[in-house]
Amino acid sequence: MTTRFNIVENGGSDDDFGDENEPMLSPSSRSEPHGTLSIDDGPIPSRRPKSAGSNSAVVRWAKSNFRILYGLLIFAILLALIVLVVALFLVFKVKRTTNGVNDAVNAASEQYRVLYEQIATFKTGRHGTFKDVENVAASLTPEQLAMAKQYGLIPDKPGSLAPGMDPIKPISTSSSHDSPSTTAESPFRSEPRPSWMNRACDQQCENTDYGEPPLLIISLDGFAREYLDRNLVPSLDALTRCGSRAEFVYPSYPSKTFPNHYTIATGLYPEVHGIVDNAAYDPKISPVLEDLKKTKYPQFFGGEPIWSQAVRSGKKMFCLFWPGCSFNITGHNPTKDFPYNRSLAYSQRVDMVIDWLKLPKIERPDLIMAYFDQPDYVGHFHKTDDEVNVELQYIETVLSYFFARLHTSKLTDCVNIVILSDHGMQFLHKKVFVDRTVDINGMIVANGVIGRIHMANSTIPVDTVMEKFTCPNDKTYRVFQRQSVPKRYHYARTPRVGDLIFDGRPGTTFYPTQKADYGVTSDHGYDYLEPAMHAIMFAHGPNIAAGVVVPPFQNVEYFNFFVELLRLPHEVPNNGTLGVLRPLIKGLPILYPPVGPLRRRIEPCLPTRLFEPRHVYACSDGGEDCKAAAGAINENLDRCTVHLPPVKVFQTELPEVCLMDLCSVAIVGAPVRQNMGLAVLEVLTKQTAEKIAEARKTGNTKVDCGLGDQRFDLSCPVANGTSTSIMANELDKIGLLYRVRAVLRPDFVNGPFAYLQNLTQAYAKAYDRILVTTGPVYDSDLDGNADPPTPGAHPTHIYRIILRCEGNRWDVDGYHCRDESDTRVIAFVISVLPDTNCLEPLEYLLLNTARIRDIELLTGLSFFIDPEYYSEIASLRLRTAITQNLWKF
């Protein structure tokens, strides 16, 4: 049965609206909304027009041309097969060519490594030089000899490399460190890469005998960060594709081998673990200056190294020449340890490490620490960059060999690997012989770029010796007594650092006598801010995040990183800050140490009540000017009826500490103690800084008197000298409150403190608005921690923290930035002793910058940790960041 659809359209004209008195749509005239749809049975005629014979014409044409179409089809198939064969041939050819190039590159790398190690056995002269180049040449085939000369492994002309080294000559260079004039290129670098470089990331360990990944730490002594820019060690670059790295690493002061390797192992500063240099003097242990490479006294080594905690926790640790491994200081020695053997070829060291990693699980080490002495050794005696480049090329062949062996052993994804260095290298051009300036009879004088004098049995007062070295005309060094060493150096806690410390500027070194000069052309140990001293860090493994580049950090942070990779508890005290390197880790639970005292926000000392009077009063020794100042402050306080105190800025674990809010200024302290406050917080604007500058011209910035707060101060303390306000705003009369004043030496007030005031006001002018926190430091025992509260104590240092917000994007509370990423912080800790080095103001201030974490330890306060404003990692980075340069203004 078929169905027919008839659609009846509505009738009527568009203009025919009917009688105006009738409804617009009367029932009689109202049509169906869309017409009437009737359904009847019947055939449905086709609406598609047909052209007679249209299909039959196409069929007839196809039949008549069938042979042509068939031939074209066969031709297309044959053509496709030919293209496929050619493509397969080209792929095979390219792969074969690539493999050939890789084989050639690998063969050249292997040939270079073997040849280098063969020739190295002849370097028996002074400082690793050849005694007789002709004997070396005679031991090689003509092909090897040509290659050795091509690669610079031996001199091009016999006899051109004499034993020993020439005296140091002044080096004229615009760079502060050893850097090539042109970028070198590795002879083994090729676009096709070895198979271990081409592997996919996030692969699983293929070795079923592996459970928890062991940790392998490799140290390349003296591998400066700038060496990476020479493009001679592509294996390290390749490692970062599936691994992580640091922009660079700050060594600890002094940037020497033994102190920094032991810092890496313990997480302690050299002043804490006691290895203050490659040689140390401690009359309680030995009457002479001990060479720590050869000493028999384990008492020099303090702290608990990572290998001790690992062994104590039931893990196995194998040590390959790491400095300090051989000394039993905790009763938990490495499972295996080997006496240092510099002649052991690097490829043999690699083979040892691989063999250890292939041991059965019950014998396999959980931790391996391996030390390689290059490029440090050649760096000390090199005259040209090419000599260092030869070593870098050799290191590349060794690393490539190591990773290739890991890959073929199917261990690449089974081991957490950290490759690091301890410091960089710097050309020398200035020698200071101490005996030419002072009689060193009875003294112990340690040489190096950081010279140290122990007065020992000398009859000369230390101040007399100090005077002879202060303010050198050529500014090639700085000299400190322990009390005046910059806090960021962390180099004053132990007497082992010496009674006088000579802080060489880049290129300067010290010897007790000219006879003690042993001919180095380059050295290290300088201030870790110097770019030439910066070190490297690369990491790769199943628990290492891929593609992460962490900002610069100091090497005290390694210890907690190693602890987490080894799944050990955080129970060993160290100077690192837990969590700083956690972004490098993946696939491990976050471990926290046992909970200590709870940190709390510092709340107002008294409840804030509307219209409650907050008045100050003039101390009994004040005159009319002092009373007028108190009256002006009280008027301002009376007008400040609604105010939000900065309760989210500070935190502490200290009892009794609270916030004394004075509207324009907040003071952190303990009201029950008649002491100076721990911190004073103030806002400094561009307009205020300009007013201070104008007032200085007229001398109207100082009023000499004292004020007390009637809410907290029953009486004014008796001052033991003229006090000075530590506030940045010199015009704010609140600076007369004794809680923000300290008794300071005039030469400090007019010198270093004036430098700090001027810089702070310059920053206010440059950035429109800054938040300034200033306070005293009490560290009379020089241990880097706050002394217990002592009535009447005078500060040993003054600290200052300056906060600004990028683009002036401040939060509504006025104490934080709108976003944590906008936060910019710079901090200083300056000794109240006068500057004995006649430094320029900005040089002095950069020298005395400090980490926020250092200030926290010196005060008992905490900054930038409120989770409402800072994530955990942002807080950690703000508090542990090292200031490389002062802000521009």
C-alpha positions, 0 to 999 in steps of 0.5 A: 500500500502506498501513501499520498500526502496532499498539502492544502495551503491557506487561502485568502489574500495577504491584504484581506483582513475582513471586517474591522469589527470582527476578531482578527482570527475568527473561528470561521476564518481561522486556518490550521497553523500550517495548512491541512495534511491529508493522507491517502493511499496511492502511488508516489510519482518520482520527482527525479528527471531521467534522460533516456540512455544516460547510464547505458552510454557510460557503460558502453564507453567503459566496455569499449575502453576496458583494455586501456583502463586495465593497462593504466591500472597495471601501470599505476600499481607498478609505479607504486611498487617502484616508489615503495622499493626506492623508499625502502632502499633510501630508508635502509641506505640512510639508516646504514649511513647513520649507523656508519656515521655513528660507528665512525664517531664512536670509533673515533671517540673510543680511539681518542680515549684509548690513545689519551690513556696510553699517552697519560702513562708518560706524564710523569714530570712535574705537574703532570707534564712529559719528561721526554716527549721523544720517548712518548713519540717512539712508543706510538705507531705513525698513525697514533702519533699523527692523531695524538698531534692532531688532537693536541695530546702531545706537542707538535714539536719534540721538546716544545713542552718542557718539564715544569711551568713558567712563572705566572704572567699577567693576563689581560682579559675582559673576562673574570674567568678562564674562557675561550675566545672562540667556541670550540667544537668536539671532534666527536660531535655529530648530528646522528647520536649514539643509541643511548641518546636516542632512547625514549624517556619514561622507560621502565627498568628492564633488569628484573633483579632491580628493586629500589634504584641505587644512587650513583654520584659522579664528581668531575673536579673543577668542571666550571659552568662556563666549560659547557659553553665550549660545546665539547661535552655533548653527553651532558646536554643529551642527558637533560632530554630525559633528565634534569639540570641546574642553571648552575651551582654555587660552591660553598666558601672557600670554593676548594676541593676538599671543603666542597666535596665534604659539604656535598657529602654532609650538607654542612658548611665548611665552618661546621664540618671543619674542613675549611680548606685543603689544608687545616690547622688545629693545635688541639689535633696536630701542631702543624698545618695538615694536608688533608689529602694525607692526614692521619687524623680523622678528627678533622672531619665532622658531621655525618656524611651521607655514606654513614647514614646509608650504612647505618640504615642497612644499605651498602655504599661503595666509595671510589676516591671521594674525599673524606670516605676513608676517615672513620668518624661515626663508626659506619664506614663505606662497605667498600673503599679504595685508596686514592690512585690518580693513575687509574684510567677513567675507563677502568673507573667506569668499568668498576662502577658498571661491574658494581651495578651488575652485581647480584642484588644481595651484593649490589651497592645502594650508593656509589660515590665516584671522584674524577680529578679532571679537568681540575688537575690540568686546569691548575697548570694550563696556559691555554684554553686548548689544554683544558679543551683536550681534557674536556674532549677526553671527559666526553669520551669517558661519559659516552663510554659510560652511558653506552655501557649502561645502555648495553647492560640495560641499566640506564633506567635502573639507576639514579645518576647525579653528575656534579662538580665542586667549583670552577677555575680562574687564571692567576696574575697576582702573587702576594708573599706574606713575609714581604709585609710582616714577620711570619716567624711563629705564625702558621700561614696557609697558602692559596687564593684564600690565604689564612694566618694563624698567629700560633706562636707569634708575638705580634698582636693580630691587630698590628698584622691586620693594619699592615694589610688593610685597604690595599691600593690595588684592591686585589684582596680583602682581609678580615678577622673572624668577627668581620667575615661576611655572614654569607661566607659562613666562614667564622664559626671555627678557629680553623679558618684562621685569625686573619682571612685573606679573601683574594679577588679573582686572579690573586693568590697568597704564599707565605714565602716565594719559596712556597710558590709551586707554580700553578697558573690557575686556581679556585677558592674565590667568592662563590658569586664569581662566575668563574667559580660556578659549578654544574649539576645534571641528574637522570634516572627513574626517580628524576623528573624530565626536562626540569631546570632548577634555579641556582642553588648552593651545594649544601642542598645536595644532602637532603636530595640524596637522602630522599633518593635513597629513601632514608629518613631526614634525621641528620642535621645539616645546613640545607633547607628541606624541599629546595631540590624536590622539583627534581624528584618524581615517583617518591613519597614526600618525606618529612622530618619529625615535627618540631616546635610549631611555627605561628603567625606573630599576632598583635601584643594587645587586641586591636580596639577601635579608638583605643589610645596608643601613645608614646612618651619622652624619656626622662633625658629628653628635652623639648624637642623630644616632647614635641616629637612624642606629641607629633607621633601621638597625633598621628596615632590618634588619627589612625583609628582603622588599621590592619596590622601586618599579622601575615608577614612574620612567623616564629617559634619563639614564645612571648614574641608579638607585634607592637603596631604603631600604624606606620610602623610595626615592631616585632619583639617581646614587650616583657623584655626591655630589649630592642625589637627583633624587627621593624617593618615600614613602607618607604615610598618615592615621595618619602625618599625624596623628602629625606634627600631634601631634609639631609641638605638642611640637616633636619633629619636627626633628633637625639632623644628616646621615646617609650610606648606607654602600653609596654614600656614602664620605663626607658632603659639606660643607654650605654652610649649614643643610640641610632635609629635603624629605620630606613625612614629617617624622618619618621619620629617613631625612629626615636623609640628605643626599641628601634634604636641601637648603640652603634659606632660612629664609623659604622653609622657614617660608613656601612650603615650609611651605604645601606640607607642610601641604597634603600632610599635609591630603591624607593625612588626607582621602584616607587614603593618598597617594604623594608624590614630591619633588625638587630642580629646577636651572634657573639659566638659566630655560629650563625644562630641567634644568641639567647636573649641577654639584657643590655647586649649590643647587636653584632650585625644589622640586617635588612630585607627589602621587598618590592613587587614587579610592576608595583602589583601589590596586594590590597593588604599592602604587605605582599605582592598580588602574585607570588611570581611578582615578589622580588627580595634582596637582603643584607647582614652587615657587621657593626664593625667598620669596613677595613678594606676601603670598599666602594659602597656598592661593592661592600653591600654586595659582599654583605648580601644574605639569604633570607634563610640566614636571617631567619637563623640569626633572628628566630623569625620566619619570612615569606612562608604564609601559605595564603601568599606563597606556595611551598616551592616559591617560599623555599626559593625566596628564602634560599636564593643567593643575590648574584647582583644588586638591583638596578636603580 
